[in-house]
Amino acid sequence: DSEEEINDKKLKIVVMGDGASGKTSLCTRYSQEQFNKQYGQTVGLDFYLKRIVLPGNINVTLQVWDIGGQTLGGKMLDNYIYGSQGVLLVYDITNYSSFENLEDWYAAIRKVCKDVRSPHIALVGNKIDLEHMRTVKQDKHQRFAQEHGMSSHFVSAKSGDSVNLCFQKLAAEILGVK
Ligand code: GDP
């Protein structure tokens, strides 16, 4: 009914970062239940839909866009970023250059969003199951997040550790839900 519709918020979330950082794995892991791959007809890009419930019984539909094989400077990248309310900025904790390149990914977001409200961004260090192979120190991660006003997470798409949490928290941040 109409009350339900009013309560049904939709959020566009983009999962960005270097190739092989684990973006698709994160989306797949998050999708394990009630996840449907949809075809984005407007721009011909794929996204996933996931319905979640936030504290206070707030129903939210997340539209999760995986940039897939798009690279920095890729032709379609701006279409992914445009209109997003949230970004998961993903790197691989065992691959230092995937962390270094986040400055450029961040700049790409700023460029598209320079005239509009900037999306909420969460820094996501993926592959914490490979902690013994970590090359990006935790304090570097924290400093980067702090400098750019991002929330921060360590996850493993492989084990599933903290994967739900980072999407849930980002949605809550966007909607100002505690
Ligand atoms: P994408 O290019 O960013 O979408 O990255 P993929 O999701 O294709 O993952 C790249 C590679 O990293 C694949 O071989 C995945 O199996 C692996 N991978 C992704 N996430 C994890 C993780 O959390 N832990 C480990 N050990 N491997 C992962």
Backbone and ligand atoms as CSV (ligand in chain L), in Angstrom:
chain,resi,resn,atom,element,x,y,z
A,1,ASP,N,N,0.846,-1.208,0.000
A,1,ASP,CA,C,0.000,0.000,0.000
A,1,ASP,C,C,0.874,1.248,0.000
A,2,SER,N,N,0.250,2.400,0.056
A,2,SER,CA,C,1.019,3.630,-0.142
A,2,SER,C,C,1.998,3.873,1.011
A,3,GLU,N,N,1.576,3.455,2.204
A,3,GLU,CA,C,2.460,3.641,3.346
A,3,GLU,C,C,3.773,2.878,3.132
A,4,GLU,N,N,3.614,1.693,2.577
A,4,GLU,CA,C,4.764,0.857,2.300
A,4,GLU,C,C,5.686,1.523,1.269
A,5,GLU,N,N,5.050,2.111,0.272
A,5,GLU,CA,C,5.835,2.769,-0.773
A,5,GLU,C,C,6.651,3.923,-0.224
A,6,ILE,N,N,6.014,4.697,0.649
A,6,ILE,CA,C,6.706,5.845,1.235
A,6,ILE,C,C,7.926,5.360,2.010
A,7,ASN,N,N,7.728,4.216,2.651
A,7,ASN,CA,C,8.772,3.653,3.498
A,7,ASN,C,C,9.860,2.942,2.686
A,8,ASP,N,N,9.619,2.766,1.394
A,8,ASP,CA,C,10.553,1.993,0.595
A,8,ASP,C,C,11.587,2.891,-0.070
A,9,LYS,N,N,12.719,2.990,0.570
A,9,LYS,CA,C,13.771,3.856,0.041
A,9,LYS,C,C,14.692,3.062,-0.875
A,10,LYS,N,N,15.159,3.738,-1.913
A,10,LYS,CA,C,16.091,3.091,-2.836
A,10,LYS,C,C,17.424,3.813,-2.807
A,11,LEU,N,N,18.479,3.041,-2.745
A,11,LEU,CA,C,19.806,3.646,-2.737
A,11,LEU,C,C,20.683,3.022,-3.807
A,12,LYS,N,N,21.389,3.880,-4.521
A,12,LYS,CA,C,22.358,3.388,-5.504
A,12,LYS,C,C,23.748,3.341,-4.865
A,13,ILE,N,N,24.302,2.166,-4.832
A,13,ILE,CA,C,25.619,1.942,-4.236
A,13,ILE,C,C,26.559,1.397,-5.314
A,14,VAL,N,N,27.722,2.001,-5.439
A,14,VAL,CA,C,28.667,1.543,-6.458
A,14,VAL,C,C,29.877,0.899,-5.793
A,15,VAL,N,N,30.286,-0.246,-6.320
A,15,VAL,CA,C,31.454,-0.941,-5.788
A,15,VAL,C,C,32.618,-0.706,-6.753
A,16,MET,N,N,33.630,0.043,-6.282
A,16,MET,CA,C,34.720,0.502,-7.145
A,16,MET,C,C,36.076,0.074,-6.612
A,17,GLY,N,N,37.055,0.110,-7.476
A,17,GLY,CA,C,38.422,-0.202,-7.071
A,17,GLY,C,C,39.119,-0.967,-8.181
A,18,ASP,N,N,40.415,-1.220,-7.975
A,18,ASP,CA,C,41.216,-1.910,-8.988
A,18,ASP,C,C,40.661,-3.289,-9.340
A,19,GLY,N,N,40.987,-3.749,-10.524
A,19,GLY,CA,C,40.676,-5.109,-10.912
A,19,GLY,C,C,41.340,-6.084,-9.956
A,20,ALA,N,N,40.655,-7.171,-9.655
A,20,ALA,CA,C,41.147,-8.244,-8.788
A,20,ALA,C,C,41.180,-7.889,-7.308
A,21,SER,N,N,40.627,-6.710,-6.945
A,21,SER,CA,C,40.562,-6.378,-5.517
A,21,SER,C,C,39.439,-7.169,-4.834
A,22,GLY,N,N,38.524,-7.707,-5.627
A,22,GLY,CA,C,37.476,-8.567,-5.061
A,22,GLY,C,C,36.072,-7.976,-5.127
A,23,LYS,N,N,35.842,-7.033,-6.027
A,23,LYS,CA,C,34.531,-6.379,-6.117
A,23,LYS,C,C,33.412,-7.370,-6.436
A,24,THR,N,N,33.633,-8.167,-7.474
A,24,THR,CA,C,32.595,-9.115,-7.880
A,24,THR,C,C,32.373,-10.166,-6.797
A,25,SER,N,N,33.454,-10.602,-6.174
A,25,SER,CA,C,33.329,-11.574,-5.082
A,25,SER,C,C,32.529,-11.001,-3.919
A,26,LEU,N,N,32.756,-9.725,-3.619
A,26,LEU,CA,C,31.996,-9.075,-2.542
A,26,LEU,C,C,30.515,-9.052,-2.880
A,27,CYS,N,N,30.199,-8.680,-4.113
A,27,CYS,CA,C,28.793,-8.625,-4.539
A,27,CYS,C,C,28.173,-10.008,-4.510
A,28,THR,N,N,28.920,-11.002,-4.963
A,28,THR,CA,C,28.407,-12.365,-4.980
A,28,THR,C,C,28.159,-12.867,-3.567
A,29,ARG,N,N,29.114,-12.581,-2.697
A,29,ARG,CA,C,28.971,-12.988,-1.298
A,29,ARG,C,C,27.751,-12.322,-0.668
A,30,TYR,N,N,27.612,-11.033,-0.921
A,30,TYR,CA,C,26.495,-10.281,-0.341
A,30,TYR,C,C,25.166,-10.781,-0.893
A,31,SER,N,N,25.234,-11.364,-2.084
A,31,SER,CA,C,24.018,-11.740,-2.798
A,31,SER,C,C,23.457,-13.079,-2.382
A,32,GLN,N,N,24.160,-13.787,-1.526
A,32,GLN,CA,C,23.788,-15.177,-1.274
A,32,GLN,C,C,22.308,-15.424,-1.075
A,33,GLU,N,N,21.630,-14.456,-0.454
A,33,GLU,CA,C,20.181,-14.594,-0.324
A,33,GLU,C,C,19.505,-13.410,-0.997
A,34,GLN,N,N,18.320,-13.628,-1.452
A,34,GLN,CA,C,17.442,-12.609,-2.030
A,34,GLN,C,C,18.196,-11.640,-2.933
A,35,PHE,N,N,19.056,-12.153,-3.735
A,35,PHE,CA,C,19.825,-11.284,-4.597
A,35,PHE,C,C,19.484,-11.610,-6.033
A,36,ASN,N,N,19.076,-10.622,-6.771
A,36,ASN,CA,C,18.702,-10.855,-8.170
A,36,ASN,C,C,19.536,-9.983,-9.073
A,37,LYS,N,N,20.109,-10.590,-10.052
A,37,LYS,CA,C,20.834,-9.785,-11.018
A,37,LYS,C,C,19.826,-9.138,-11.965
A,38,GLN,N,N,19.915,-7.849,-12.115
A,38,GLN,CA,C,18.984,-7.115,-12.965
A,38,GLN,C,C,19.751,-6.500,-14.124
A,39,TYR,N,N,19.050,-6.308,-15.181
A,39,TYR,CA,C,19.691,-5.645,-16.308
A,39,TYR,C,C,19.304,-4.170,-16.299
A,40,GLY,N,N,20.292,-3.303,-16.173
A,40,GLY,CA,C,20.016,-1.874,-16.130
A,40,GLY,C,C,19.789,-1.353,-17.537
A,41,GLN,N,N,18.515,-1.227,-17.883
A,41,GLN,CA,C,18.192,-0.903,-19.276
A,41,GLN,C,C,18.569,0.511,-19.673
A,42,THR,N,N,18.520,1.413,-18.702
A,42,THR,CA,C,18.743,2.818,-19.047
A,42,THR,C,C,20.113,3.055,-19.656
A,43,VAL,N,N,21.133,2.493,-19.049
A,43,VAL,CA,C,22.469,2.718,-19.598
A,43,VAL,C,C,23.147,1.433,-20.039
A,44,GLY,N,N,22.413,0.323,-19.960
A,44,GLY,CA,C,22.976,-0.939,-20.407
A,44,GLY,C,C,24.001,-1.522,-19.460
A,45,LEU,N,N,23.888,-1.169,-18.178
A,45,LEU,CA,C,24.835,-1.690,-17.194
A,45,LEU,C,C,24.096,-2.607,-16.228
A,46,ASP,N,N,24.821,-3.509,-15.634
A,46,ASP,CA,C,24.211,-4.449,-14.700
A,46,ASP,C,C,24.277,-3.935,-13.268
A,47,PHE,N,N,23.222,-4.219,-12.522
A,47,PHE,CA,C,23.297,-3.981,-11.080
A,47,PHE,C,C,22.504,-5.056,-10.364
A,48,TYR,N,N,22.702,-5.130,-9.070
A,48,TYR,CA,C,21.999,-6.109,-8.246
A,48,TYR,C,C,21.021,-5.371,-7.345
A,49,LEU,N,N,19.921,-6.031,-7.013
A,49,LEU,CA,C,18.974,-5.451,-6.063
A,49,LEU,C,C,18.981,-6.262,-4.788
A,50,LYS,N,N,19.026,-5.576,-3.661
A,50,LYS,CA,C,18.921,-6.291,-2.389
A,50,LYS,C,C,18.067,-5.480,-1.425
A,51,ARG,N,N,17.088,-6.140,-0.858
A,51,ARG,CA,C,16.226,-5.477,0.132
A,51,ARG,C,C,16.774,-5.735,1.510
A,52,ILE,N,N,16.931,-4.664,2.269
A,52,ILE,CA,C,17.411,-4.826,3.639
A,52,ILE,C,C,16.498,-4.047,4.586
A,53,VAL,N,N,16.628,-4.341,5.863
A,53,VAL,CA,C,15.880,-3.604,6.879
A,53,VAL,C,C,16.872,-2.982,7.849
A,54,LEU,N,N,16.749,-1.672,8.039
A,54,LEU,CA,C,17.632,-0.958,8.960
A,54,LEU,C,C,16.925,-0.781,10.302
A,55,PRO,N,N,17.697,-0.487,11.349
A,55,PRO,CA,C,17.086,-0.250,12.656
A,55,PRO,C,C,15.958,0.778,12.551
A,56,GLY,N,N,14.880,0.554,13.284
A,56,GLY,CA,C,13.716,1.420,13.170
A,56,GLY,C,C,12.760,0.889,12.117
A,57,ASN,N,N,13.015,-0.337,11.672
A,57,ASN,CA,C,12.151,-1.001,10.691
A,57,ASN,C,C,12.085,-0.261,9.358
A,58,ILE,N,N,13.194,0.318,8.972
A,58,ILE,CA,C,13.250,1.057,7.713
A,58,ILE,C,C,13.628,0.112,6.582
A,59,ASN,N,N,12.713,-0.024,5.635
A,59,ASN,CA,C,12.971,-0.887,4.476
A,59,ASN,C,C,13.750,-0.123,3.419
A,60,VAL,N,N,14.801,-0.737,2.948
A,60,VAL,CA,C,15.631,-0.088,1.942
A,60,VAL,C,C,15.927,-1.087,0.824
A,61,THR,N,N,15.843,-0.621,-0.399
A,61,THR,CA,C,16.283,-1.441,-1.521
A,61,THR,C,C,17.623,-0.911,-2.008
A,62,LEU,N,N,18.617,-1.756,-1.918
A,62,LEU,CA,C,19.940,-1.355,-2.413
A,62,LEU,C,C,20.077,-1.787,-3.864
A,63,GLN,N,N,20.500,-0.830,-4.659
A,63,GLN,CA,C,20.859,-1.107,-6.047
A,63,GLN,C,C,22.380,-1.130,-6.046
A,64,VAL,N,N,22.952,-2.321,-6.155
A,64,VAL,CA,C,24.408,-2.435,-6.040
A,64,VAL,C,C,25.022,-2.580,-7.433
A,65,TRP,N,N,25.841,-1.617,-7.793
A,65,TRP,CA,C,26.460,-1.587,-9.119
A,65,TRP,C,C,27.922,-2.007,-8.993
A,66,ASP,N,N,28.255,-3.096,-9.622
A,66,ASP,CA,C,29.641,-3.577,-9.644
A,66,ASP,C,C,30.282,-3.036,-10.923
A,67,ILE,N,N,31.344,-2.250,-10.787
A,67,ILE,CA,C,31.934,-1.661,-11.999
A,67,ILE,C,C,32.652,-2.712,-12.834
A,68,GLY,N,N,32.794,-3.930,-12.267
A,68,GLY,CA,C,33.346,-5.043,-13.040
A,68,GLY,C,C,34.694,-4.709,-13.631
A,69,GLY,N,N,34.819,-4.862,-14.919
A,69,GLY,CA,C,36.103,-4.663,-15.575
A,69,GLY,C,C,36.425,-3.213,-15.923
A,70,GLN,N,N,35.548,-2.283,-15.509
A,70,GLN,CA,C,35.843,-0.875,-15.811
A,70,GLN,C,C,37.127,-0.445,-15.124
A,71,THR,N,N,37.958,0.279,-15.879
A,71,THR,CA,C,39.198,0.772,-15.286
A,71,THR,C,C,39.104,2.285,-15.124
A,72,LEU,N,N,40.068,2.850,-14.428
A,72,LEU,CA,C,40.145,4.300,-14.307
A,72,LEU,C,C,40.239,4.882,-15.706
A,73,GLY,N,N,39.431,5.875,-15.981
A,73,GLY,CA,C,39.440,6.455,-17.319
A,73,GLY,C,C,38.583,5.683,-18.300
A,74,GLY,N,N,37.983,4.575,-17.856
A,74,GLY,CA,C,37.085,3.797,-18.716
A,74,GLY,C,C,35.869,4.624,-19.120
A,75,LYS,N,N,35.376,4.357,-20.315
A,75,LYS,CA,C,34.326,5.205,-20.897
A,75,LYS,C,C,33.033,5.201,-20.088
A,76,MET,N,N,32.706,4.050,-19.484
A,76,MET,CA,C,31.420,3.940,-18.799
A,76,MET,C,C,31.489,4.315,-17.324
A,77,LEU,N,N,32.689,4.537,-16.829
A,77,LEU,CA,C,32.853,4.714,-15.381
A,77,LEU,C,C,31.959,5.822,-14.812
A,78,ASP,N,N,31.907,6.953,-15.509
A,78,ASP,CA,C,31.113,8.078,-15.019
A,78,ASP,C,C,29.639,7.716,-14.847
A,79,ASN,N,N,29.151,6.819,-15.727
A,79,ASN,CA,C,27.743,6.407,-15.636
A,79,ASN,C,C,27.464,5.605,-14.371
A,80,TYR,N,N,28.465,4.859,-13.942
A,80,TYR,CA,C,28.309,4.116,-12.691
A,80,TYR,C,C,28.251,5.084,-11.519
A,81,ILE,N,N,29.181,6.034,-11.523
A,81,ILE,CA,C,29.305,6.946,-10.379
A,81,ILE,C,C,28.108,7.889,-10.285
A,82,TYR,N,N,27.631,8.317,-11.465
A,82,TYR,CA,C,26.601,9.346,-11.493
A,82,TYR,C,C,25.338,8.927,-10.739
A,83,GLY,N,N,24.885,9.782,-9.835
A,83,GLY,CA,C,23.647,9.506,-9.115
A,83,GLY,C,C,23.777,8.531,-7.964
A,84,SER,N,N,25.009,8.123,-7.660
A,84,SER,CA,C,25.173,7.182,-6.547
A,84,SER,C,C,25.090,7.926,-5.217
A,85,GLN,N,N,24.497,7.254,-4.239
A,85,GLN,CA,C,24.461,7.830,-2.888
A,85,GLN,C,C,25.559,7.243,-2.011
A,86,GLY,N,N,26.075,6.093,-2.450
A,86,GLY,CA,C,27.115,5.448,-1.664
A,86,GLY,C,C,28.134,4.759,-2.552
A,87,VAL,N,N,29.380,4.742,-2.081
A,87,VAL,CA,C,30.440,4.039,-2.807
A,87,VAL,C,C,31.211,3.161,-1.829
A,88,LEU,N,N,31.428,1.910,-2.211
A,88,LEU,CA,C,32.381,1.076,-1.495
A,88,LEU,C,C,33.671,1.125,-2.301
A,89,LEU,N,N,34.708,1.695,-1.686
A,89,LEU,CA,C,35.990,1.837,-2.353
A,89,LEU,C,C,36.867,0.680,-1.885
A,90,VAL,N,N,37.047,-0.291,-2.778
A,90,VAL,CA,C,37.636,-1.571,-2.381
A,90,VAL,C,C,39.088,-1.696,-2.830
A,91,TYR,N,N,39.942,-2.173,-1.928
A,91,TYR,CA,C,41.298,-2.555,-2.326
A,91,TYR,C,C,41.615,-3.897,-1.674
A,92,ASP,N,N,42.731,-4.475,-2.113
A,92,ASP,CA,C,43.192,-5.778,-1.628
A,92,ASP,C,C,44.343,-5.527,-0.648
A,93,ILE,N,N,44.179,-5.943,0.594
A,93,ILE,CA,C,45.196,-5.627,1.611
A,93,ILE,C,C,46.558,-6.270,1.317
A,94,THR,N,N,46.592,-7.218,0.387
A,94,THR,CA,C,47.872,-7.858,0.032
A,94,THR,C,C,48.482,-7.237,-1.229
A,95,ASN,N,N,47.825,-6.226,-1.780
A,95,ASN,CA,C,48.288,-5.621,-3.030
A,95,ASN,C,C,48.409,-4.112,-2.856
A,96,TYR,N,N,49.635,-3.653,-2.609
A,96,TYR,CA,C,49.828,-2.253,-2.247
A,96,TYR,C,C,49.350,-1.289,-3.325
A,97,SER,N,N,49.553,-1.636,-4.584
A,97,SER,CA,C,49.165,-0.681,-5.630
A,97,SER,C,C,47.647,-0.513,-5.693
A,98,SER,N,N,46.907,-1.541,-5.287
A,98,SER,CA,C,45.440,-1.391,-5.280
A,98,SER,C,C,45.025,-0.361,-4.231
A,99,PHE,N,N,45.862,-0.205,-3.203
A,99,PHE,CA,C,45.615,0.830,-2.185
A,99,PHE,C,C,46.043,2.206,-2.694
A,100,GLU,N,N,47.242,2.262,-3.270
A,100,GLU,CA,C,47.753,3.538,-3.812
A,100,GLU,C,C,46.799,4.143,-4.839
A,101,ASN,N,N,46.215,3.282,-5.665
A,101,ASN,CA,C,45.334,3.766,-6.735
A,101,ASN,C,C,44.022,4.338,-6.233
A,102,LEU,N,N,43.742,4.157,-4.926
A,102,LEU,CA,C,42.478,4.684,-4.403
A,102,LEU,C,C,42.397,6.193,-4.523
A,103,GLU,N,N,43.550,6.882,-4.474
A,103,GLU,CA,C,43.534,8.346,-4.673
A,103,GLU,C,C,42.912,8.673,-6.023
A,104,ASP,N,N,43.260,7.886,-7.028
A,104,ASP,CA,C,42.728,8.135,-8.377
A,104,ASP,C,C,41.245,7.765,-8.483
A,105,TRP,N,N,40.871,6.684,-7.829
A,105,TRP,CA,C,39.445,6.323,-7.817
A,105,TRP,C,C,38.645,7.418,-7.117
A,106,TYR,N,N,39.209,7.902,-6.026
A,106,TYR,CA,C,38.543,8.968,-5.273
A,106,TYR,C,C,38.405,10.223,-6.138
A,107,ALA,N,N,39.473,10.546,-6.866
A,107,ALA,CA,C,39.444,11.721,-7.748
A,107,ALA,C,C,38.373,11.557,-8.834
A,108,ALA,N,N,38.203,10.333,-9.320
A,108,ALA,CA,C,37.187,10.071,-10.349
A,108,ALA,C,C,35.784,10.345,-9.795
A,109,ILE,N,N,35.578,10.000,-8.536
A,109,ILE,CA,C,34.273,10.272,-7.898
A,109,ILE,C,C,34.071,11.783,-7.768
A,110,ARG,N,N,35.110,12.456,-7.291
A,110,ARG,CA,C,35.013,13.909,-7.088
A,110,ARG,C,C,34.717,14.628,-8.389
A,111,LYS,N,N,35.324,14.145,-9.465
A,111,LYS,CA,C,35.144,14.794,-10.762
A,111,LYS,C,C,33.674,14.716,-11.197
A,112,VAL,N,N,33.094,13.527,-11.075
A,112,VAL,CA,C,31.699,13.347,-11.492
A,112,VAL,C,C,30.746,14.089,-10.559
A,113,CYS,N,N,31.111,14.168,-9.299
A,113,CYS,CA,C,30.192,14.712,-8.294
A,113,CYS,C,C,30.521,16.139,-7.899
A,114,LYS,N,N,31.290,16.848,-8.732
A,114,LYS,CA,C,31.736,18.167,-8.284
A,114,LYS,C,C,30.589,19.160,-8.127
A,115,ASP,N,N,29.518,18.983,-8.887
A,115,ASP,CA,C,28.391,19.916,-8.798
A,115,ASP,C,C,27.212,19.354,-8.020
A,116,VAL,N,N,27.349,18.121,-7.586
A,116,VAL,CA,C,26.250,17.510,-6.837
A,116,VAL,C,C,26.776,17.007,-5.505
A,117,ARG,N,N,25.848,16.654,-4.645
A,117,ARG,CA,C,26.209,16.107,-3.341
A,117,ARG,C,C,27.089,14.874,-3.533
A,118,SER,N,N,28.199,14.859,-2.839
A,118,SER,CA,C,29.129,13.740,-2.954
A,118,SER,C,C,28.551,12.500,-2.260
A,119,PRO,N,N,28.737,11.322,-2.837
A,119,PRO,CA,C,28.212,10.125,-2.170
A,119,PRO,C,C,28.967,9.823,-0.866
A,120,HIS,N,N,28.317,9.116,0.017
A,120,HIS,CA,C,29.018,8.603,1.199
A,120,HIS,C,C,29.970,7.517,0.728
A,121,ILE,N,N,31.180,7.540,1.238
A,121,ILE,CA,C,32.169,6.568,0.776
A,121,ILE,C,C,32.675,5.739,1.952
A,122,ALA,N,N,32.750,4.429,1.745
A,122,ALA,CA,C,33.338,3.551,2.755
A,122,ALA,C,C,34.596,2.916,2.162
A,123,LEU,N,N,35.679,3.002,2.905
A,123,LEU,CA,C,36.936,2.363,2.509
A,123,LEU,C,C,36.883,0.902,2.951
A,124,VAL,N,N,37.103,0.005,1.987
A,124,VAL,CA,C,36.977,-1.426,2.281
A,124,VAL,C,C,38.282,-2.149,1.953
A,125,GLY,N,N,38.992,-2.593,2.978
A,125,GLY,CA,C,40.176,-3.420,2.799
A,125,GLY,C,C,39.709,-4.865,2.718
A,126,ASN,N,N,39.827,-5.471,1.540
A,126,ASN,CA,C,39.325,-6.835,1.345
A,126,ASN,C,C,40.458,-7.864,1.494
A,127,LYS,N,N,40.076,-9.107,1.648
A,127,LYS,CA,C,40.970,-10.277,1.761
A,127,LYS,C,C,41.658,-10.366,3.126
A,128,ILE,N,N,40.961,-10.010,4.194
A,128,ILE,CA,C,41.581,-10.128,5.519
A,128,ILE,C,C,41.816,-11.579,5.931
A,129,ASP,N,N,41.274,-12.516,5.178
A,129,ASP,CA,C,41.642,-13.920,5.435
A,129,ASP,C,C,43.112,-14.145,5.085
A,130,LEU,N,N,43.695,-13.210,4.321
A,130,LEU,CA,C,45.124,-13.291,3.963
A,130,LEU,C,C,45.963,-12.320,4.792
A,131,GLU,N,N,45.561,-12.135,6.026
A,131,GLU,CA,C,46.236,-11.200,6.934
A,131,GLU,C,C,47.766,-11.389,6.946
A,132,HIS,N,N,48.223,-12.638,6.896
A,132,HIS,CA,C,49.659,-12.928,6.932
A,132,HIS,C,C,50.386,-12.392,5.695
A,133,MET,N,N,49.623,-12.032,4.653
A,133,MET,CA,C,50.243,-11.504,3.430
A,133,MET,C,C,49.993,-10.006,3.270
A,134,ARG,N,N,49.488,-9.388,4.311
A,134,ARG,CA,C,49.131,-7.969,4.254
A,134,ARG,C,C,50.339,-7.105,3.893
A,135,THR,N,N,50.169,-6.188,2.936
A,135,THR,CA,C,51.238,-5.235,2.606
A,135,THR,C,C,50.805,-3.795,2.879
A,136,VAL,N,N,49.531,-3.598,3.191
A,136,VAL,CA,C,49.048,-2.249,3.508
A,136,VAL,C,C,48.804,-2.182,5.011
A,137,LYS,N,N,49.628,-1.370,5.680
A,137,LYS,CA,C,49.506,-1.297,7.138
A,137,LYS,C,C,48.172,-0.672,7.546
A,138,GLN,N,N,47.663,-1.158,8.665
A,138,GLN,CA,C,46.362,-0.675,9.143
A,138,GLN,C,C,46.322,0.831,9.342
A,139,ASP,N,N,47.439,1.401,9.833
A,139,ASP,CA,C,47.394,2.844,10.094
A,139,ASP,C,C,47.339,3.656,8.798
A,140,LYS,N,N,47.921,3.111,7.732
A,140,LYS,CA,C,47.803,3.787,6.420
A,140,LYS,C,C,46.349,3.813,5.979
A,141,HIS,N,N,45.697,2.674,6.138
A,141,HIS,CA,C,44.276,2.539,5.812
A,141,HIS,C,C,43.461,3.575,6.604
A,142,GLN,N,N,43.693,3.596,7.927
A,142,GLN,CA,C,42.903,4.483,8.789
A,142,GLN,C,C,43.143,5.944,8.443
A,143,ARG,N,N,44.414,6.284,8.141
A,143,ARG,CA,C,44.727,7.674,7.821
A,143,ARG,C,C,44.019,8.107,6.541
A,144,PHE,N,N,44.043,7.225,5.545
A,144,PHE,CA,C,43.389,7.544,4.273
A,144,PHE,C,C,41.886,7.770,4.499
A,145,ALA,N,N,41.278,6.905,5.279
A,145,ALA,CA,C,39.840,7.030,5.548
A,145,ALA,C,C,39.542,8.336,6.264
A,146,GLN,N,N,40.384,8.663,7.232
A,146,GLN,CA,C,40.167,9.863,8.023
A,146,GLN,C,C,40.323,11.123,7.169
A,147,GLU,N,N,41.403,11.147,6.380
A,147,GLU,CA,C,41.682,12.313,5.536
A,147,GLU,C,C,40.519,12.632,4.611
A,148,HIS,N,N,39.843,11.597,4.132
A,148,HIS,CA,C,38.780,11.814,3.158
A,148,HIS,C,C,37.384,11.666,3.750
A,149,GLY,N,N,37.305,11.576,5.066
A,149,GLY,CA,C,35.999,11.482,5.718
A,149,GLY,C,C,35.219,10.231,5.355
A,150,MET,N,N,35.928,9.130,5.212
A,150,MET,CA,C,35.269,7.866,4.864
A,150,MET,C,C,35.129,7.001,6.106
A,151,SER,N,N,34.081,6.190,6.139
A,151,SER,CA,C,34.048,5.149,7.153
A,151,SER,C,C,34.948,4.027,6.654
A,152,SER,N,N,35.246,3.086,7.512
A,152,SER,CA,C,36.288,2.129,7.138
A,152,SER,C,C,35.983,0.719,7.611
A,153,HIS,N,N,36.313,-0.243,6.755
A,153,HIS,CA,C,36.029,-1.648,7.058
A,153,HIS,C,C,37.147,-2.556,6.577
A,154,PHE,N,N,37.314,-3.673,7.289
A,154,PHE,CA,C,38.138,-4.769,6.802
A,154,PHE,C,C,37.221,-5.966,6.612
A,155,VAL,N,N,37.254,-6.555,5.439
A,155,VAL,CA,C,36.322,-7.634,5.122
A,155,VAL,C,C,37.035,-8.784,4.417
A,156,SER,N,N,36.328,-9.892,4.305
A,156,SER,CA,C,36.791,-10.967,3.442
A,156,SER,C,C,35.604,-11.477,2.640
A,157,ALA,N,N,35.686,-11.288,1.332
A,157,ALA,CA,C,34.633,-11.817,0.479
A,157,ALA,C,C,34.677,-13.334,0.498
A,158,LYS,N,N,35.859,-13.876,0.794
A,158,LYS,CA,C,36.020,-15.328,0.802
A,158,LYS,C,C,35.325,-15.959,2.010
A,159,SER,N,N,35.611,-15.436,3.209
A,159,SER,CA,C,34.997,-16.016,4.405
A,159,SER,C,C,33.632,-15.389,4.693
A,160,GLY,N,N,33.395,-14.230,4.121
A,160,GLY,CA,C,32.140,-13.526,4.379
A,160,GLY,C,C,32.256,-12.543,5.529
A,161,ASP,N,N,33.411,-12.520,6.168
A,161,ASP,CA,C,33.631,-11.679,7.333
A,161,ASP,C,C,33.322,-10.204,7.052
A,162,SER,N,N,32.388,-9.648,7.822
A,162,SER,CA,C,32.034,-8.216,7.779
A,162,SER,C,C,31.448,-7.718,6.463
A,163,VAL,N,N,31.115,-8.629,5.559
A,163,VAL,CA,C,30.604,-8.194,4.254
A,163,VAL,C,C,29.218,-7.537,4.389
A,164,ASN,N,N,28.303,-8.234,5.070
A,164,ASN,CA,C,26.975,-7.637,5.277
A,164,ASN,C,C,27.080,-6.305,5.985
A,165,LEU,N,N,27.945,-6.295,6.996
A,165,LEU,CA,C,28.089,-5.115,7.837
A,165,LEU,C,C,28.458,-3.871,7.035
A,166,CYS,N,N,29.380,-4.002,6.082
A,166,CYS,CA,C,29.829,-2.793,5.393
A,166,CYS,C,C,28.734,-2.222,4.488
A,167,PHE,N,N,27.925,-3.083,3.887
A,167,PHE,CA,C,26.801,-2.575,3.086
A,167,PHE,C,C,25.741,-1.941,3.996
A,168,GLN,N,N,25.449,-2.655,5.092
A,168,GLN,CA,C,24.422,-2.203,6.040
A,168,GLN,C,C,24.787,-0.848,6.636
A,169,LYS,N,N,26.052,-0.714,7.041
A,169,LYS,CA,C,26.501,0.529,7.668
A,169,LYS,C,C,26.478,1.688,6.688
A,170,LEU,N,N,26.870,1.400,5.453
A,170,LEU,CA,C,26.870,2.454,4.443
A,170,LEU,C,C,25.440,2.947,4.210
A,171,ALA,N,N,24.503,2.016,4.100
A,171,ALA,CA,C,23.100,2.397,3.898
A,171,ALA,C,C,22.596,3.220,5.081
A,172,ALA,N,N,22.957,2.809,6.286
A,172,ALA,CA,C,22.527,3.523,7.485
A,172,ALA,C,C,23.111,4.939,7.514
A,173,GLU,N,N,24.369,5.053,7.119
A,173,GLU,CA,C,25.025,6.366,7.064
A,173,GLU,C,C,24.324,7.293,6.080
A,174,ILE,N,N,24.024,6.748,4.905
A,174,ILE,CA,C,23.391,7.559,3.863
A,174,ILE,C,C,22.058,8.102,4.363
A,175,LEU,N,N,21.306,7.247,5.067
A,175,LEU,CA,C,19.970,7.639,5.511
A,175,LEU,C,C,19.977,8.287,6.893
A,176,GLY,N,N,21.166,8.394,7.486
A,176,GLY,CA,C,21.252,9.030,8.802
A,176,GLY,C,C,20.596,8.211,9.892
A,177,VAL,N,N,20.610,6.881,9.724
A,177,VAL,CA,C,20.023,5.982,10.731
A,177,VAL,C,C,21.127,5.547,11.679
A,178,LYS,N,N,20.855,5.590,12.964
A,178,LYS,CA,C,21.873,5.209,13.946
A,178,LYS,C,C,21.948,3.683,14.088
L,1,GDP,P1,P,37.279,-7.834,-9.122
L,1,GDP,O1,O,38.074,-7.822,-10.383
L,1,GDP,O2,O,37.602,-6.661,-8.244
L,1,GDP,O3,O,35.811,-7.997,-9.311
L,1,GDP,O4,O,37.800,-9.090,-8.260
L,1,GDP,P2,P,37.212,-10.585,-8.173
L,1,GDP,O5,O,35.991,-10.602,-7.331
L,1,GDP,O6,O,37.107,-11.135,-9.539
L,1,GDP,O7,O,38.379,-11.305,-7.357
L,1,GDP,C1,C,39.694,-11.373,-7.852
L,1,GDP,C2,C,40.401,-12.588,-7.253
L,1,GDP,O8,O,40.559,-12.428,-5.849
L,1,GDP,C3,C,39.621,-13.873,-7.449
L,1,GDP,O9,O,40.546,-14.908,-7.668
L,1,GDP,C4,C,38.907,-14.067,-6.128
L,1,GDP,O10,O,38.638,-15.415,-5.841
L,1,GDP,C5,C,39.915,-13.497,-5.155
L,1,GDP,N1,N,39.299,-12.947,-3.947
L,1,GDP,C6,C,38.289,-12.047,-3.881
L,1,GDP,N2,N,37.992,-11.745,-2.616
L,1,GDP,C7,C,38.819,-12.480,-1.847
L,1,GDP,C8,C,39.010,-12.615,-0.413
L,1,GDP,O11,O,38.359,-12.002,0.419
L,1,GDP,N3,N,40.023,-13.466,-0.003
L,1,GDP,C9,C,40.779,-14.171,-0.890
L,1,GDP,N4,N,41.716,-14.984,-0.380
L,1,GDP,N5,N,40.626,-14.067,-2.220
L,1,GDP,C10,C,39.660,-13.242,-2.686
